[in-house]
């Protein structure tokens, strides 16, 4: 796959829309790293893919609802007492 094709594919897939973390979570920069790493992991498994491995030491779970044209998901990533929670909407 060429660089341009990969870039086009990434644009079509969803990016996180809302980012939230518990009080004892890592700084904002680390939250964003976890979120983007999970997003990349999802993309590796296809357009409707789910990430089933640890991401930067965080274990992530995803709850989603979907209709034929879109997927709405809430992702919670945990590492000990730390939590990173974000939501995204993806058009299919």
N, C-alpha and C positions, 0 to 999 in steps of 0.2 A: 504494500500500500504506500503510495507516495505521500510526501509531507502535506501537500495541498488537500488530498483526499482525507487524511487524518484530521486536518484542521476543520474541514467541512463537516465531518462526522461529529466532532466534538461540539460544534456549534448547535447541531440539531438536538443533542442530548441535554437534559436539564442540569442546571446549576443550582446550588442551594439558594433559597430565597430568604429564610429567616434563621438567624443563628442565636442560640441561647446557651448558657452554661450555668451550672450551679455555682454558688459562691466560692467553693473551694476548688474550682477547676483551674486549669492552666491559664496563662495570659491569653489575650485575644488572638495574638499571632499564632499560638499553638492550636487554638480552637480552629482557626481557619485552615491550618495545615492538616489537621485530622479530617475536617470536612472535605477538603479537596482530594485528599488521599482516598477517602471512602468513595467519592464521586468517580475518581479514576478507576478504582477497583470495580465499581458497578459497570462502567463503560466497557471494561475488558470482557464482560460476560454478555455483551450484546445490548441492543436497544432497550429491552425490558429486563435486563440482567439484575441480579442481586449479588452483593458481595458477601461471601461466606467465610472469609478469613479475617484474622486480626489485622488492624490497620494502625501502624505506629504504636503498637502495644495496646490499643483499645479494641475491645470486643463490641461489635455493633449489631443492633437488631433494628429491623425495619418493619413498620406497619403501614400498609398501603391500601388505598381503595382505588378502584379504576372503573372507567366507563370505556367504551370503544375508542374514544378519541383522546383520553388523557389519563395520567396516573398521578394521584396525590399521595405523598408519603411523608411519614414522620420517622426520623432516624434518631436513635439514642445510642451513643457510644460510651462505654464505661471502661474505666481503668482504676481499679480499687474504689476509692470513694469519689473519684472525679467523674463527671458526666458532661458530655457535649451533646446537645439536642438541636437538631435542625429539621426544617421541612423543605420540601421541593415539589414543584409541579412540572410534569413532563408531558408534552403533547406527543401522541404516537402517530 
